[in-house]
Amino acid sequence: MRTHKAETIKLESTINHFSESVMSREYDLVIGMYTKDCRFDAESLATLKRSFGEMKLVPGEPDMAKLFTEAYLPK
C-alpha cells in the first residue's frame, strides 16, 4: 500500500463505492496506522484484548492468537 498509493486508492474506491478523492484523503489519514513490517502492534492488541473483556463482549479476556494470524508473513 505504501508504495502504490494510486493503485490502492483505485481499488478501495471500487470496493467502498466512494470517490477516489475521498479515498485519497482517507488513505492519507490512516496509512500511518499500518506497520511497515505488516505485523500487528503488540500494545494495540493488548488494548483490544482488555477492551473486549471490559465491554463484556466475551467472558474474560480472549485468546488473541485465535483472532488473527501472521502466518502469511515472512519469517
C-alpha atoms as one frame of an Amber mdcrd trajectory, in Angstrom:
protein
   0.000   0.000   0.000   2.767   2.426   0.917   4.498   2.224  -2.435   1.340
   2.005  -4.565  -0.926   4.797  -3.364  -2.699   5.374  -6.692  -3.465   1.680
  -7.165  -4.614   1.336  -3.549  -6.957   4.311  -3.869  -8.431   2.999  -7.105
  -9.066  -0.443  -5.587 -10.533   0.986  -2.364 -12.787   3.283  -4.365 -14.128
   0.324  -6.339 -14.745  -1.734  -3.203 -16.142   1.019  -0.977 -18.011   2.974
  -3.689 -16.540   6.288  -2.563 -14.860   8.699  -4.950 -11.121   8.490  -5.434
 -10.746  11.958  -3.881 -12.449  10.743  -0.688 -10.361   7.567  -0.636  -7.190
   9.600  -1.174  -7.930  11.692   1.921  -8.758   8.537   3.886  -5.501   6.925
   2.722  -3.505   9.917   3.972  -5.267   9.754   7.351  -4.820   6.034   8.010
  -1.607   4.946   6.267   0.426   5.816   9.359  -1.600   3.302  11.383  -0.196
   0.405   9.374   3.137  -1.023  10.449   5.850  -1.188   7.821   6.512  -4.882
   8.504   2.771  -5.775   8.313   2.810  -7.193  11.823   0.210  -6.366  14.442
   1.328  -3.943  17.128   1.596  -5.835  20.447   0.483  -2.855  22.545  -2.584
  -2.307  20.367  -3.500  -5.990  20.585  -3.211  -5.850  24.371  -5.551  -2.851
  24.436  -8.087  -4.680  22.254  -7.837  -7.784  24.422  -8.518  -5.753  27.550
 -11.361  -3.814  25.956 -13.181  -6.955  24.761 -13.361  -8.106  28.384 -14.220
  -4.681  29.805 -17.085  -4.222  27.335 -18.251  -7.753  28.166 -18.161  -8.766
  24.527 -16.574 -12.017  25.632 -16.193 -13.641  29.045 -12.797 -12.665  30.460
 -10.055 -11.755  28.026  -9.939 -13.608  24.697  -7.048 -15.625  23.340  -5.921
 -13.121  20.726  -3.988 -15.802  18.808  -7.370 -17.179  17.737  -8.444 -13.811
  16.302  -5.599 -13.046  13.909  -2.636 -14.622  12.177   0.755 -13.517  10.963
   1.438 -16.912   9.400   1.498 -15.411   5.906   4.328 -13.012   6.800   7.984
 -13.814   6.109   9.919 -15.305   8.996
